[in-house]
Amino acid sequence: MYDTIITWIVISKMLITQNGQSEEEEKAMDYLAMHAYSNAQGYTKILEDRNALVKSVYTNEQNYMLYLELPAADYLHSQKLINLVLDQHQRMKDLFFNIRIVSSCNFVTERASFKQLKHV
């Protein structure tokens, strides 16, 4: 069926007014990076920056894409999870964004439930 799962993840920052100031796309000072980690144990919080499937660079772009190429044998019929981590460099304010995911196979997305998290 599939040998490789191809997935694109797109994050788009929403430009809003905060504290009476409007944000302009060209003057954005908020830098984000997006990383993907394999999570075979399920519901574990990523506490250390190691063994990333994909690590991106920090950027202040309004839209950012992450490309994943995963072996289908490892992910398609297993309970293996992937954690997507958004990291904001020198946080100055809250950021609001939307996420779009396009994949070559069906998938399920879930928000991490903090009640179920395990620290490893």
Secondary structure, 3 states (H helix, E strand, C coil): CCCEEEEEEEEEECCCEECCEECCHHHCCCEEEEEEEEECCCCECCCCCCCEEEECCCECCCEEEEEEEEEHHHHCCCCCEEEEEEEEECCCCCCCEEEEEEECCCCCCCCCCCCCCECC
